[in-house]
Amino acid sequence: MMNRLLARRASTPHLESNTPVGLQAIRSDSRSLRRISKNHGQLARRADAQLSRKSRRARTTTTCALDFTSIAITAASVGALAPLSVVVDGLLDKGQRVEDITNYTTEDGTRAYVARPNNCTATSPAPVVILLHQFYGLRPREVELCDELAKLGFVGVAVDMFEGSATDIVPRAIWLAYNAALKPGARWGVPAVDAVVTKLAEEEWADASRLCVGGFCIGGG
């Protein structure tokens, strides 16, 4: 359009700008130039918008590729380190974690945490609630729940079903759960619970005839 306008100006006889015809021609040319400028501006904005969209798509594609790569690397690293973490955590544990939070031991060495209500006596024994822990083993969370049960008038008992082992990491928790519940001959911690219940039946402050069992994760919840 700009070329057509220039060609028209070149073929048009010279007009004085102070004549009516000359002024009309100048106004016409000005309007044409404004339209050309507006059209060029719109085209430039459209081009910028298209480039911006393409740039965003390219960044999104790159980001997704990096995210998938990071996930793959992380998964491979976890898979490679999981067996090592089981061994290292076992060496760090050595049964001390369970021993530090338990206060009750049976004849066969099974450990538990027991919380008693303040008012339970031989003449007024309290009912018993047995808590079975998650696949991490016996941890402070079960101890806290037993304390809450004692405030409500129950003897709260958290039994160690993993023979002194406990962890905070998932790979070893899976290993502990497998040994306690899935490998040939596993008993799901039943002998440990039986041993604790048998001893509680001998306690004057515990009414083992009123007993219930509840748990979390591998413990039944």
Steps between C-alpha positions, in 0.01 A plus 500: 500500500788735579637442148164579343476820703847613394425420135182704522686794652763477223236501221294780654578854379654724761237682703556793718429413860313825559237427236178312584586219265853478639376491861251224415775294338726543804221390739428197281866402500523544877201268554656240272829521686322456836318191368826355376668567834208342689503190278874461541463534879232229510712267290799560728293428813364178347850389409622578853208303651573197279868509592409529869270196481765296324756606758271398788434162338871446454572591865220270620630211291853554632377523860297178467798321351720618788235396756472150353876471493525607865232250600675219314837585660342520847320167457818331383695646792240389754487153349878469521529636855199323655680173585793692647266713713347183650842375609620837633180569693513152653853564622395833649194354672621193695171493693576820685208694352242260640681457831505877555120537482374180666436440870356149512670164434357149499664176608617423144647848451216655299493873561203738516401842619224509762313810615265464800222727622575665832195347669537135397552268798447139600145585605438707186707361212483678165409343165788443258556630147781336301648718224682334210754721328559587134752328275767737634499317832424633847563875507420803721167554323357180650634604840313831474177323408533269802539803724181645352315173564614505863351848542169354378506223762656213301823310539672588173749239378724526192664165422830463315421248224837533323723355772671824593535655154357832383577751227399830343586409139271316261746246349584351840137521610409282201774256598380484862140448391604224261686314773211536745212420267593359159802274516439126561414434863421866580246548780393865457622581852237275660746337746605845625139608557418169673797540735399853600132409550600200715706721729232769515251239620716466811498874576252613764450840338411358157169331416606265221145368475411837346754528222499618142765515230542767234779606274640688202642394166643151545337507845157471342379857434 
